[in-house]
Amino acid sequence: MLGIIAAIILKRTVFDCQLYAVGGNERVAVLTGLNVDRLKMSVYVMSSVLAGLAGIIEVSYLSSAISNQGLGKELSVIAAAVTAARLCRAAKARSSACSSAP
């Protein structure tokens, strides 16, 4: 459910194009009038909320909270990072869609 909401936010809103602009060239994004500090803060807040939610889900799944809980999950994390990097590269191909956004 959370993934569907995130996909809608990142595919169907102007927020996606603004994030892409800030990530592409922060100085140009400032010059175009985007509030870069607000965008960066909102991304940091969303990231921390999702990390906290992931921690809550992990603890509830395992019914315990121990310090070495993530041991052995390194390969899954690396695979997720590689997948995200590939998706970012694919998003560059659709940058023309962002340039035509209002």
N, C-alpha and C positions, 0 to 999 in steps of 0.2 A: 504494500500500500504506500509506504513511504517513498519507494522507488518511482512509483507512478506519479506521485505529487512532484517529486524532484524533476522528473522528465518533463512534465507539463510546464513547470517554472522555467526550465532551461531550454525548452524548445519553442514555446509559444508566447514568450514575453519579451519585452524590451530589455529586461534585466540580463538576458543571455548576451545580447549584442553589446551592452555596456561592459559586462565582465570581459568579453572578448577584446573590446577596445582597450581597457585598462591593462589587460595581460599582454596585449600586443605592443603598446607603446604608451607608457603612463604619461609622459610629457605631452604627447599629442592629445590624449584623452582630456587632460587638464585644459589644454588650449581650445578644445571643442566645447567646453562648458560642463563637462561631467564633474560631479562631486566625487572625486576619486577617494578622498578620505572616508566618506560615508559608505561608498561601495566596498572598500577594503574592510571597514569595520563590520559591515553586514555579513561579509563572507567569513570573517573570523568568528563572528557570533554563531552563524549557522554551522560552521565546522565544529566549534566547541560543543554546541547543543547536540549535534549528531554523534560526536565522540562520546559524550556523556550517555546518550541513549544507547549506543553500542555497548558501553560498559555495563549499563543496567541490564540489557538483554543477555549479555554474557554471564553475568552473575546469576541471573534468574535461571538461565539454562543449566549452569553447573551447580546451582544451589550452594555456592560457596565463593568466597573472595580470598584468594591466596596470591602471594607475590609472584610466583612463577606460572601463573595461569596461562600466559600466552606462549609458553615454551612449546616448540614444535610447530608453530603456525607461521614461521618465517616464509616458507615457500608460498603459502596462500597470499600473504601480504605482498610479496614481490610480484606474484602473478597479477594481483589487483592493480598494482602500480604500473606494470607494463601495459595492461589493458587500458587503463586510464590515459596513459601517454599516447597510445594508438588512437583512442577516441579523440584526443586533442588534435592530433595530426589530421584526422578525418574532418574535424570541425573547421580547420583552416581552408579546406576545399570549399566549404559553404560560406566563406567570409563575404562573398558578394551578396548573400541574402541579408547580412547584417548591414551592409553599406546602403541598402535600399530601404531599411527600416526608418520609420519617422523619428 
